[in-house]
Amino acid sequence: VIKAVDEGYRLPPPMECPATLYQLMLDCWQKDRNNRPKFEQIVSILDKLIRNPSSLKITASTTS
C-alpha cells in the first residue's frame, strides 16, 4: 500500500461522489504537503459547495 501511494496511486471516487468533492479529496492527498490545501481553504471550498448544491450534481467518474 505504501509503495502504491508513494508511486501516485489514489483511491477511486466513491460511488456517486460529486466531482468537486473528489477533487478536494485528491488535493488533500497531494504527496507534497505544500501542495495540499490549508484548513481555511478546505473550509472555504466546502462552504461554497454547501451554498451552491447544484455544483454537487456532477459525479466523479470511476473509470478515470
MIKE-990374 format. One record per residue: z, y, x of N, C-alpha, C in turn. Coordinates in Angstrom, 2 decimals. Atoms other than C-alpha are relative to their C-alpha. Last residue first. Example, Ala and Ser with C-alpha at 12.3 -4.5 7.8 and 13.67 -1.06 7.14 Angstrom:
<vexkols>
<<-0.06 -1.19 -0.82> <7.14 -1.06 13.67> <0.73 1.09 -0.77>>,
<<0.00 -1.19 0.89> <7.80 -4.50 12.30> <0.00 1.20 0.90>>,
</vexkols>
This chain:
<vexkols>
<<0.35 -0.88 -1.12> <-14.87 7.85 -10.73> <0.78 -0.29 1.24>>,
<<1.02 0.61 -0.85> <-14.78 4.93 -13.18> <-0.35 0.86 1.20>>,
<<-0.63 1.06 -0.79> <-11.50 5.77 -14.90> <-1.00 -0.64 0.94>>,
<<0.74 1.26 -0.01> <-12.95 9.06 -16.08> <0.72 -1.01 0.87>>,
<<0.49 0.38 -1.33> <-10.45 11.83 -16.72> <-0.69 -1.35 -0.10>>,
<<-0.76 0.99 -0.76> <-10.13 12.90 -20.33> <-0.67 -0.30 1.33>>,
<<0.94 0.72 -0.87> <-11.41 16.13 -21.81> <0.81 -0.96 0.86>>,
<<0.82 0.94 0.77> <-9.11 17.12 -24.68> <-0.97 -0.80 0.85>>,
<<-0.48 1.37 -0.22> <-6.38 18.66 -22.52> <-0.87 -1.04 -0.70>>,
<<0.40 0.40 -1.36> <-8.14 22.01 -22.23> <0.44 -1.43 0.33>>,
<<1.39 0.48 0.06> <-7.86 22.29 -26.02> <-0.49 -0.43 1.37>>,
<<0.10 1.45 0.14> <-4.08 22.45 -25.54> <-1.43 -0.53 -0.08>>,
<<1.41 0.24 0.35> <-4.28 26.01 -24.22> <-0.24 -1.50 -0.13>>,
<<0.47 -1.14 0.81> <-0.68 27.28 -24.07> <-1.45 -0.17 -0.46>>,
<<-0.75 0.01 1.27> <0.62 23.89 -22.91> <-0.52 1.10 -0.93>>,
<<0.46 1.15 0.77> <-2.10 23.64 -20.27> <0.69 -0.06 -1.36>>,
<<1.34 -0.31 0.50> <-1.38 27.17 -19.06> <-0.54 -1.15 -0.86>>,
<<-0.17 -1.01 1.05> <2.34 26.35 -18.77> <-1.36 0.35 -0.62>>,
<<-0.48 0.70 1.19> <1.50 23.18 -16.84> <0.18 0.96 -1.17>>,
<<1.10 0.84 0.50> <-0.58 25.17 -14.36> <0.42 -0.70 -1.28>>,
<<1.01 -0.89 0.55> <2.14 27.82 -13.96> <-1.16 -0.79 -0.61>>,
<<-0.53 -0.54 1.25> <4.87 25.22 -13.48> <-1.04 0.88 -0.69>>,
<<0.00 1.11 0.95> <2.76 23.44 -10.86> <0.48 0.48 -1.36>>,
<<1.39 0.20 0.41> <2.10 26.73 -9.08> <-0.10 -1.12 -1.03>>,
<<0.35 -1.11 0.89> <5.82 27.55 -9.02> <-1.44 -0.13 -0.50>>,
<<-0.60 0.24 1.30> <6.54 24.11 -7.57> <-0.38 1.09 -1.00>>,
<<-1.43 -0.31 -0.01> <4.09 24.71 -4.74> <0.53 -0.21 -1.42>>,
<<-0.45 -1.21 0.70> <0.73 22.98 -4.93> <1.51 0.17 0.13>>,
<<-0.59 0.31 1.31> <-0.07 20.45 -2.22> <0.44 1.30 -0.68>>,
<<1.06 -0.08 1.01> <-2.42 21.48 0.60> <0.51 -0.31 -1.40>>,
<<0.40 -1.40 0.12> <0.44 22.26 3.00> <-1.10 0.21 -1.04>>,
<<-0.91 -0.69 0.91> <1.85 18.80 2.32> <-0.35 1.47 -0.18>>,
<<-0.57 -1.14 -0.72> <-1.21 17.26 3.95> <0.85 0.81 -0.97>>,
<<-0.67 0.53 -1.19> <-1.80 13.90 2.27> <0.70 1.11 0.78>>,
<<0.70 -0.34 -1.24> <-2.58 15.51 -1.07> <0.80 -0.49 1.20>>,
<<0.04 1.15 -0.91> <-0.75 13.66 -3.86> <-0.76 0.28 1.29>>,
<<-1.37 0.27 -0.45> <0.25 16.83 -5.75> <0.06 -1.16 1.00>>,
<<-0.41 -1.11 -0.86> <-3.40 17.87 -5.95> <1.40 -0.24 0.57>>,
<<0.68 0.16 -1.29> <-4.31 14.44 -7.27> <0.39 1.10 0.97>>,
<<-0.61 1.15 -0.67> <-1.68 14.75 -10.01> <-0.62 -0.20 1.38>>,
<<-1.29 -0.47 -0.50> <-2.94 18.23 -10.88> <0.72 -1.13 0.74>>,
<<0.29 -0.82 -1.18> <-6.45 16.82 -11.13> <1.29 0.55 0.60>>,
<<0.26 0.92 -1.11> <-5.11 14.13 -13.46> <-0.32 0.77 1.28>>,
<<-1.29 0.54 -0.42> <-3.62 16.83 -15.69> <-0.18 -0.97 1.16>>,
<<-0.74 -1.07 -0.68> <-6.90 18.73 -15.84> <1.36 -0.49 0.49>>,
<<0.55 -0.23 -1.34> <-8.83 15.54 -16.59> <0.78 1.06 0.77>>,
<<0.85 -1.19 -0.09> <-6.59 14.67 -19.54> <-0.44 0.26 1.45>>,
<<-0.65 -1.10 -0.71> <-5.26 11.11 -19.27> <-0.94 1.20 0.05>>,
<<0.00 -1.20 0.83> <-6.81 8.86 -21.92> <0.76 1.17 0.63>>,
<<0.90 -0.02 1.16> <-5.95 5.74 -19.92> <0.23 1.27 -0.80>>,
<<-0.45 0.83 1.12> <-4.05 6.59 -16.74> <-0.98 0.12 -1.16>>,
<<-0.72 -0.69 1.08> <-6.16 8.16 -14.00> <0.49 -1.00 -1.05>>,
<<0.94 -0.55 0.98> <-6.98 5.97 -11.02> <0.79 0.69 -1.11>>,
<<0.06 0.74 1.25> <-4.31 5.64 -8.35> <-1.05 0.62 -0.92>>,
<<-0.88 -0.56 1.00> <-5.15 7.29 -5.06> <-0.17 -0.80 -1.28>>,
<<0.01 0.60 1.34> <-6.63 5.73 -1.95> <1.00 0.72 -0.89>>,
<<0.51 -0.86 1.07> <-7.01 8.19 0.93> <-0.03 -0.60 -1.39>>,
<<1.46 -0.08 -0.10> <-6.71 5.99 4.01> <-0.63 0.78 -1.15>>,
<<0.29 -0.74 -1.23> <-2.96 6.68 4.22> <-1.50 0.19 0.19>>,
<<-0.29 -1.41 0.30> <-2.67 5.56 0.60> <-0.33 0.87 1.21>>,
<<0.99 -0.46 0.98> <-4.40 2.27 1.45> <0.20 1.48 -0.33>>,
<<1.29 -0.15 -0.68> <-2.32 1.79 4.59> <-1.05 0.56 -0.95>>,
<<-0.10 -1.17 -0.88> <0.95 2.45 2.75> <-1.34 0.26 0.69>>,
<<0.00 -1.19 0.83> <0.00 0.00 0.00> <0.00 1.25 0.87>>,
</vexkols>
